[in-house]
């Protein structure tokens, strides 16, 4: 574990499974995950050196990675200071989640009929990584594994453009509520939804898959995004 300037332990840079990536890409993935999970807050200005110290890496790849995130619209450059995380409104989050539901729910339900068991089972390690990250309270690893699982699942539909659209929507989303769920001991229940979904797909239970996906995306917008912990996860 790396430490930031206050001595707080920070997760080491995660490695994305299933593909080779450059160090710059790994840094960008980690920063993006921290932003989505709410560890980098909207409106705050972060310098490359401070982020480098926080993640235990050098400043150059951090600066390059933040420029990549600026191109994605996730941060704005602040001359001579660093980068400001862009804010996302409730309406934007509603729209992102609505589009995701329109795309992901029917696509994943179809996979209960079309995806082969070997390909589905190959996603189990990522689903287990989500659970492991939830137990450890490692939000960056959680977001990384969650992204890998869902995009890998959608890729089984054979539509690369669909995967790109959902990947972009996920980048723009914010899951500020994950911290509250960790503190309340509720993140594990949400993490286990991924294993539940995978089992339903392998059982070819389309009705169960539809119900799980609907519940899961509902959590993304309400429970996970807002930090409410009084509803079932």
Phi, psi and omega in degrees: 000135174274166179235144174275184185295342178269000180091001181285133180289136178238148179296145175289162181298126180284153174256129177285126180283153173088355177204154176273137180223154178285164179297321178300318179294321179295320177296316179297319178299316181293317179294319179297317179295320178296323179293312181298320182283353178089009177283340169248117193267146179297141180088340180281144177257127181240131176272155178300317179298321180292321177292322179298317178295322181295323182261359177071035180229177179278162187285329185300308179295332177293315179298316179295319180293320179294327175295324175297317180293329177295322177296331179276355180082013183273336176220159173247144176281138176242108185309132176066008180233315182147232186223135178255129178289129181285145179275151176237125183282162176300321180297318178297317179298320177300316182293317179300315182292323179297316179295317179300319180297318180298326182272308192285319185299305180295326180295314181290323176300317178300328181295337177297337179260328191255332185284139179279153185299324181296317180294320178294316182296332179295343179274351183298320177303319178295320178298321178290326176297324177298316179295316180300318179295323179295317179298320182281347184071025181267096186290326179294313178296325179298309181296320179299311182292322179297317178297314181299319180295308186290319179289325176294323178294313180296328180298336180294344178283347176080019180241097184295326180293322177299316180298319180297319180297313181293322178300318179294318179296321179294321179299325185276348181283166176227136181239058184299335184286350182299321179299315179296323179293322176298312182297329180270359181071028186249354184292328181300319180299319178292321180298322183290347175301330181292320177291322177298317179296316181298318179296319180295322178295317180292333177275357180060035182263089184298322181296317179294319178300315179299316181294317181293316180296320178297315178295317183297312180291331174297323178292323180303319183275323185263287186297310184288322186281325188264339182087008177292135182234018182258003178249158181296144182253000000 
